[in-house]
Amino acid sequence: MVDWIYHGGDQVAIWDAILNNDNIPRQRAESVLLQITMMTNQAIQRQNMLDLGFEKATWIHVPGEFTSRQTHIKFNGREFDLTEGLFDTDVERNVFPAELWYCRCIMRGIIPAELTTGEREENEY
């Protein structure tokens, strides 16, 4: 279901796919759509940063509506490698923002020094 993005799908397409499943209540369908959108958005952002030559980002914790992972609260403001993520002891592996279900965390890319120096005027970036 997640490869819909690779074939030019949008939220409407995934929404229709979820709603056509009679076993999923509407509230759950909305939650799934939001999570898939968050996961996809952050994955695209990370790939864009890598393609532009970024190597690191800063984790930004976004509190959940009902709960927040303690590990992600501790990640807030931490720098991480865009190819590795941060080690989350709750799941015993490295993760990226919005990768885990119900995670609303995001990242802010750290512009490499070599991209900020040179002859261009500051407003040209």
Salt bridges, closest charged atoms under 4 A:
ASP3 OD2 - HIS7 NE2 3.72
GLU30 OE2 - ARG26 NE 3.36
ASP88 OD2 - HIS72 NE2 2.92
GLU99 OE2 - ARG93 NH1 2.67
